[in-house]
Amino acid sequence: IKIEKEEKTKDFSDYKNVWVFGEQREGDLNSVVHELVGQGRRLANKLKENLSVILPGYQNIAQAKELINYGVDKVYLIDKKELAEYNDEYYTYVMAELIKKYNPSIVLMGATTIGRSLGPRVAARIKTGLTADCTSLDIDDKSKILLQTRPAFGGNIMATIVCKNHRPQMATVRPGVMKAAEKRENYEGIISKEDLDLSKVILKTEVIDIVREIEDSINIAEADIIVSGGRGVGSGENFNLIRELADTLGGAVGASRAAVDSGWISHDHQVGQTGTTVAPRIYIACGISGAVQHLVGMKSSDIIIAINKDPGASIFNYATYGLVGDLFKIIPLLIEQLKSG
Ligand code: FAD
């Protein structure tokens, strides 16, 4: 379906170029940035415009240089101590000020915890629209408008949304769904150092401490092998079996929403429509029925192995290999085999 936010089209010839928000943590770019750079390049080529990354951070010149090596035409570098860690007020100010100064036609961010917080704030500040959680983006050949596609109505349909009467066109994009940019040696890009006076920003929040989650800190979006548990696992304690299989395979632990909502494991592990989209080499679904909202987040995995005691479970329709039986019998056997082999 096509939802049109506005009726008439205005003249936006002053707005040009595709921008990507360069999300980083402790000096490391989030992998979604490379995916957005890959997608941003395709969009910029179609529009015959440039691709830029807006990079707030601290002592982040190395990241700027890295981005140029991935085919970015211009990096707007804002290097300030206050921007070392993500902060809603500072980052919203930086993004909004630079967007107002340079008028990009498209601004993309990852639909990460940070992007989901920052995107709506920036859109509200500069009075434009935002399509959250897109899974595909394209340019309409005739109008040159950004076509922003995302699941709607519980993932049962895909909606393509356009922003006709405001600029820039802003979208957050799910990590793991776009192809990452490839390295382009000797690419010639520009690093533009931007100086903004952050003393004007009124802080409403103060970071007192950053507490790291020691256990399970792996990012499932980047894992090569994922072992996921669902309602069939039965309890938080039983998740140790899922962890053991994941550890044996050197993989990460995922979960269905039913397991997360039951409080057996934290939301960072949730795979699916309201969790993380993953596409590992191997995805092992244990005690997961295969609801559409779960499938949408993992069906691009190379190999799907399902363990379920119900032979009619819909996960088997998507599985490369299906094991019908009790996960509490099958998983210990698998672990034993793997350890002895
Ligand atoms: P169930 O559907 O209850 O399936 C449990 C399975 O375990 C069954 O197939 C059963 O046969 C099997 N089983 C039980 N015991 C054993 C055993 N001993 N051995 C082997 N198999 C066993 N869900 C997500 O996962 N991710 C999302 O992001 C998500 N987002 C949603 C967003 C919206 C708007 C809505 C409405 C729903 C969303 N859901 C999401 C929920 C989704 O609809 C399902 O309810 C959920 O995925 C079911 O989780 P499950 O497969 O673990 O549980």
Residues whose N, C-alpha, C, O or C-beta is under 5 A from the ligand:
A	BS01	FAD	G154 G230 R231 G232 A255 S256 R257 A258 A259 V271 G272 Q273 T274 G275 G287 I288 S289 G290 A291 Q293 H294 I307 N308 K309 D310 A313 G325 D326 L327 F328
